[in-house]
Amino acid sequence: MKSGTIKTNKSWSTIFTIAFLWLFYSLFVIVPVFFVLLSAGRQDFEAVFCTTRFLSSIKNTVIECISSTLVSVVFGYIYAYAVVRGNLPFRKFFAAVPVIHMVTPPFVGGLSFILLFGRQGFITKTLLGLDISLYGFWGLLLSQVLCFFPLAYLICVQTLTGINPAIEQAARSMGAGRSKIFFTVTLPLSLSGIASALLFIAVSVLSDFGNPLIVGGRFKVLAVEVYTQLTGWLNTGTSAVLGLILLVPSVILFIAQNKMMKKNALKLATIGGKGSAASNNSVSKAANIMLTIFCSFLSFLILAQLFSLFAGAFQKLWGINTSFTIDHIKAVWGYKTHLFNSIVLAFISAVAATSIAAVTAYFSQRTHISSGSALDTVSQLPSAIPGTLFGIALAYGAHAVKFRGSALLIVIAMTVSYLPFSYRICSSTFSRLKLTLDEAGRSLGADRFKVFTSIILPLSAGGIFSSFTYDFVRGVGTLSSVIFLVSFKTSLASVKILNLAEQGDWGKSAALALVLTLITFIILGVGRVLIRRFEYNIWNSD
């Protein structure tokens, strides 16, 4: 029997649950991609690889992905190291800023970039008096780094806090300096977290649609070309080929990261403990000053993004007529259907993704079923499928079977897209619970499903809510995976914000983004209060 699992006879509920999981992954992960493969012909591949425009987009995508991913991960790791190992003033404030940014809908980055760094931007025009345009590669790099580095930060924080400070203290007692300890101990032990950050961010950058469309300008990338070819030129075959090209580096990254995780699994199993005990002695005073400046600069840019939404929503014409007005806020009422659809569909998909991820994590990590390893792999497979390609895949699959349920397709797209991250959160949460809890429940006659619902889930409420939070926030502002699935009846606020920004109506775009962001914060705040009360009742019940 595998270490860390419980071997028992399968009940009908277990068989039904596992069958449902495989049916779900087959229908909504594997089959849609198969339809994309069928829709692309030889002539479409020839058209793509013989056209200068598409070859240029492929080159731009490679440059953008490598640059944005590396800078985001480097910034995220440095920020995380500063918070965990540094002796920063206002440490809690710096730790909270990336988290606040994470619970802000993703489209805020591209929109606020224009408000801050466009020709009429607050920073470029008002503060610096510059008449420049940052549209193109450099603007896209800046907007994507600000968008994705908080995710790298959260992953790297977990890695750094998991490194036992005794290892670093042992190296220090042997005469190693701070720099040598960092490069020979801390950084090598962080490679697994860095690899995870590289995977998630690289795939996110590849499928990022909003930032390249708003900020990219003439610097065209594949995600935008996929959309343009399908909606502007109705070239379904060409669009499918471009989407499949996006899939290749994503799969390579996925395989490489999984191999690295397995290779480091034994080494990482020996690492444990809290890193905060050694934090005050890990960096010199000079390094601590530099880290404080670095974190302050990034925090300023993040908070400036949120400020730009407030300012833009209450100015008549951003950068030109700064008179106060509430007309843009009033106009948001006309988009109430878009807001309702975004909130409801994101909520449903977050519940679905978290539920499926939790069930999969339980059966693959805490039981001894024959398909456990396969479930572990297939549950993370969507992380290797760019959102743009997956949206096309669902659209093609629905067209092939003549399915017209746009709302259901949007829920499926969001659910599958965010499953991998939810699965990792749930797996990490469940691993903290002793297996004796499962054994006790089984000894009393409960089947696996009963143990899962009555013991594991209640004791994992905090982690489950974290998974829901991530899925809900990403769903509220999602673009790439749903841009091909929206219809007149299921229009989304994120798509409307993008349309308003493209039309240059920055006031209404900022107002709608602001209202959606505030609604998101309110819902998550209420949820946090309820989950804390639930956890309190669980841990304090007799």
N, C-alpha and C positions, 0 to 999 in steps of 0.2 A: 504493500500500500504506500502511496506517495506520502511524504512527510507533510504535515499540515493540512491533511484532508480527512474526511470521515467516510468510511465505506459502509454503505447500507443498501438494502434492497430497494429497488425503485417502486414508488407508488404510482397510481394512475395520474395523480396531480403532477408528479415529477415528469412522467412521460409526456403528458399533454403540454406542459410548460416548455420542455426542451424541443418538442416538435414545433410549437409555435415560434420559438426563437429561430429555428432553422428556416421555417417558412418565411418569416419576416425578412431575414437576411438574404434569402434567395430571391424573393420577389422584388425587394426594394434596394438591393445593393448590386447583386450580380446581374440580374435580368436587364435592368435599364441600361447598363453599360454595354451589354450584348446588342441591344437595339441600335446604339450609336455606331458600333462596329459594322452593323449591316447597312446603315444609311450612307456610309462612305464608300465610294467607288474608286477605281484606279485613276480615272480622269481627275477626281478631286485631289488625290495625292499629288498628281502631276501638276495640277494648277497651283497648288500651294508651294511646292518646292521649285517651281520654275518662275515664280512671280517675285520680283524684287521687293515689293511692298510687304509681302508675308515673310520673306526671309529677313527683312529688316526688323519686323515685329518679333520674330523669334530671337534675333540677336538682342533686341532691346529687353525682352523678357528675361533672358539669361543674365544680362547685366543688372537689371533691376532686382531680380530675385537674389542674386549673390550679394549685391551691395546692401539692400535693405535688410536682408536676413542677418548678415554679419554685423552690421552696425547696431541693429536692434538687440542682438544677443550680447554683444560686447557692452553696450550701454546698460542692458538689463542686469548683466552679471556684476558690473562695477557698482551699480546702484544697490543691488542686493548685498554685495560684500560690504558696502558702506553701512548699510542698515544693520547687518548681522554682526560684523566684526569691527566696525568703526565705533568711535565714541562721539557720535554726532549730537549736537544740540538739537532739541526738538525731534528726537528720534521717532516718536510716535507719529508726528506730523508727516515726516518724510515717508514713513512706512504706509501711511494711509493714502497718500496722494495717488500712487499707481492703482491702488484698489478702487478709489473713487473713479479713476479714469476707466477701469475695467467694467464698472457698472454703468458706464455711459454708452449709449448706442454707438456702434462703430462709425456710422456716417458722419458723426460730429467732427471727426478729424479732418476730412476733406473740406467740409463746409467752413469750419473755423479757420482752416489754412488760408482760404481766399479772403476771409474777413481780416486776417492778421497780416498776411504777406502778399496779397494781391496788389494790383496797381494803386488801388485806393485803400490798401491795408493799413490797419492802425499802427503796426510796427514799422513797415516800410515807408509809408507816406506821412503819417501823422508824427511819429516819434523821430524817424531818421530823415524825413524829407526827401526820400529817394523816389525817382520815377522809373522803377524797374519792374520787370515781370519775372517771377520765379516759376512760371509755368514750364513744364518740361521735366527733364531728368532730376535736376537738383531739387526742385519743388516736390516732385513725387517722392524722392528719397527722404526728405525732411518729414513730409506728411505721414509716410508709412512707418518711419522710425518712431514718431510720436504715437502712432496708432498701435504698434505691435510690441514696443519695448516693455510695457507693463506686464504683458503675458510672460515674456522672458524673465522679468523680475520675479514674478510669482513662482515660476518653476525653479529658478536658481535659489530663491529664499528657502524653499523646502529642502533643497540639496545641501545648502550650507548649514542649516540648522540641524541636519541629520548627521553631520560630521562630528565625531566625538572630539571635544577640545583636548582630551588627554593625549591624543596623537600629536597635536601641535605642541603641547606643553612638553612632551617627551623630546621632540626635536629641538625645542628651545633649550632644554636642560643639557643637551649634548653640544651646545654652543652654536647652533644654527641661527643666523640672523633672520629678521622678519621677511626680507625679500626671498631668501632661500627657502624658508618654510612655506611661503606662498607658492612658489614655483615647483617645489618638490613634494609638497604634502597637500595643501589645500586645493590647488588647481587640478592636479591629477584625480583627486577624490571627487571633484566636481564634474568630471567629464560626462558622466551619465546624465546629469541634469542639463548640462549644456547641449548634449546630443538631442535630448527630448525637446528642448527649446528650439533648436535648429530645425527639427522636423516640423513641429507645429507652425512655426513662423514661416518657414519656407513655403509650405503648402498654402498657408493663409495669404502670403504675398502673391503666389502664383494665381490664386483665385480671386484676389482683391479686384473689385470692379469699380466701386465708388470713387476711390482716390485717383486711379488712372484716368477715369472719365472726366472728373472735375478738374484735376490738377495737371494731368499728364500733357495736355496740349497736343503738340505734334509728335511727342514721344509716344508712339503707339505700341501697345503691348498686346499679347495674345488674348487676354481676357476681354479687352475692349473690341478686338477684331472679331472674336467669336460672336459677340452681341451685334456688332455692326453688320456682319455678313448675314446673320439670320433675320434680323429685324429690318435692316435697311435695304438689303439686296436680295433677300429670300434665297440665299445660296445655302441650302441646308447641308449639302454634302461638304462644301468648303468649311462651313462652320463646325461640322462634326470632326473633320480632319484636324482643324486647329485645336479643338478641344482634346482630341486624343494626343496631340503633341504635348499638351499641358500634363497629360497623365503620366508620360514617360519619366520625367524627373521626379514626380511625386512618388511613384512606385519605387524608384531607386532609393530615394530618401527613406521611405518606409522600411524597406528591406535592410538597409544599412543601419538604421537606428535599432531595429529589433535584434540584429546580430550583436550590436554593441551592448545592448541591454543584457542579453544572455551571457555574453563574455564577462561582463562586470558583475553579474548577479552574485557570485560567490564572494567576491571582494566586498561588495556593498553590504552583504549580509552581516559582515563583521563591524559595520559602522553604525553607531547609534549614540544617542545622547543629545544634549542641548548645546548648541554652539554659543549661546549668549554668555556662558561662564568665562570664555576667553576673549570676549569681544573687546574689552577695554584695553587689552595689552597686545592686540594683533597688529595694530598699525602705529606708526610714529606720529608725532604731533604735526609734522609738515604734511605727511600723507593725509592725516585726518582733516587738515584745513583744505587740501585740494579736493578731497571727497565731499566735504561740506559744500564747497563752491559748485562742484559738479551736480550734486543732488538739488541744490537750490536753483540752478539754471534750468534743469529739466522740470522741476516742480513749477517754476514760473511759467514755462511754456505750456504745461498741461493746464494749469489754472487759468492762463490767458485764453485757452481755447473755450473753456466754460464761460469766462467773462464775455468773450466775443458774441456768444449766443444771446446773452442778456442784453448787451449793448445793441446788437444788430436788430433784435426784435422790437426795440423801442426808439429807433431812429428812422426818420422819414426815408432817407437815402444814404446808405452807408458810405462814409468817406466824403460825401458831397454836401448833403443837407442833414446836419446832426440834430435837428429840432426833435424834441420829444413827441412821440405819438403812440397811441394804442391801436391804431388802425390795423397794424399787422396782427396783433393779438386777437382783435375782433374777427379778422378774416379766417382765423383758425377754426372757428365754428363751422365754416363751410367745408371743412375737411374732417368733420366728426366721424364720418363713415370710415375714412382711411385710418384714423386713430383707433377706432373700435376694432377694425379688422386686425391691425397690427398687434394690439394688446391681447385680444382673444386667441388668435392663431398662435402667437408666441407662447402664451400660457399653456395652451393645449399641447403644443409640441414639446415644451419644457417638461411637462408632466410625463408625456410619453417617452421622451428620450431618457429621462432620469429613471423611470420605472423599468424600461427595457435594459438599461445599463446596469441597474442594481440587481435585477434577476440574473442577468448574464454573469456578472461579477460573482454572485453567490455560488452559482452552479459550477463555474469554471475555477474558482479559487478555494471554496470551502467544502466541496464534495468530490467524490472520486468517481466521476462519470467518464465513460470512454471518450466522449467528444469534448471534454473540458478544454484541452489544448487547442482544438480546432475552433471552439467558440471564442477563446481568448484572441486568436488571430483574426477571425472574421469580424469581431466586434470593433477591432481597430483599423480594419481595412478602409472604411470611409475616410480616414484621415489622409489616405493616399490619393483620394479622388478630389480634384479641384471643384469648388462649388459651381463654377460656370459649366463645367462638363457634366456634373451631376444634374444640374437644372435642365440642360439639353436632353440628357438621357431620360429623365422622367417625362419630359414633353414628348419625345419620340415614342416612348413606350405607351403613354396615354393615347397618343394619336393612333398607334398601331391597333390598340384594342377598343378604339372609339370611346374612350372615357373622357367625360367633360367636367368632372368635379374639380374645379380649380382650387377651391379652399382645401380640399383633402390633399391634393398634390403639394400645396404649399406646406401643409403640416408634415407630410412625409419628408419633403426636402429638408426642412429644418430639423426634424427629428433625427434623420440619418446623419446629417452633417455634423451634429454636435454630440453624437453617441460616443465617439472615441474619448473625448475629454471627460465626459460624464463617467465612462467606464473606468478610467484611471482614478478619478476621484473616489468612486464607490469602492474600487479594489483597495485603495490605500486606507479608506475608512474601515472596511471590514477586517483588514489585516491587524488592526489594533485590538480586536475582540478575541479573547481566548476561545480556543476550540472546545474547551470544556463546557461552554454554554450550549453549543450545539449538541454535545454528547448528553448533557443533562436533559435537554428537551426530548431527544430521541429515546432516552431511557424511560421517559414517562409516557411513551406511546405516540408522540407527535410525529407526523411525517415531515419531510424536508420543507415543504411549502409552509406548513404551520410554524416550524422553527423560524423560517425566514420572516414571516409576517408578524409573529408575536414576540420574537426575541431580537433578531438581528436588526430589523428596520427601526424599532423604537430606540435601540441603543445607538443607532447611527444617524439620528435625526439631523445633527449638525452637518455632517458630511453630505447627506442627501439634499439638504437645503442649499449647500454650496453648489452642488451639481445643478439644481434647479435654477439658482441665481445666474450661473454662467449661461445656461441654455436660454433662459428667458431674455436676458439682456442681449445676447447675440441674435436671438430671433426677432426682437423688436426692431433692430436696425439692420437686419440682413438684406443683402442685395443680390450678390452673385448667384446664389442657388435658386432664387425665386424670380429673378427678373424675366425669365421666359415663361413663367407660370401664372403671373397675375392676369386678371381679366377686369372688365368694367365693373363686375359685381364684387370682385375680391381685390380691389385696389388697396395698396398698403401705404402707410405714412412715409416709410423710407423711400419708396419709389417716387412718391409725390414730392418729397423734399429734393430728391435728385432732379426731377423735372423742373421744379421752380428754380433751382440753382443754375441749370443749363440755360434757362430763359433769362437769367440775370435778375430775377426777382429775389434779391438777397434778404429783404425784410421779411417777407412771408415765409421764405425758406427757414430763416433763423427762428422765427416765431413758432413755426410748426415743430422744428427740432427741439426748441426749448420746452414747449408744452409736453411733447412726448418724453423728453428726458425727465421732467418733473413727475409725470405720471409713473414712470418707471421707478424712480426713487421712492415715491410714496408706497407703491405696491410692495417693493422689496423691504421697505421699513416696517410696514405692517406685518409682512411675513416673518421678518426677523424677530419681532416682539412675540408673535404667536409661537414660533419654534423655540424660543428661549423659555417660555412658560411651559411648553410641552416637555422640554428637557428637564426643567426643574421638577415637574410632577413625576417624571419617570425616575429620576435619581433620588427623590425624597419620599417616594411611596414606600409603604411598609412591605 
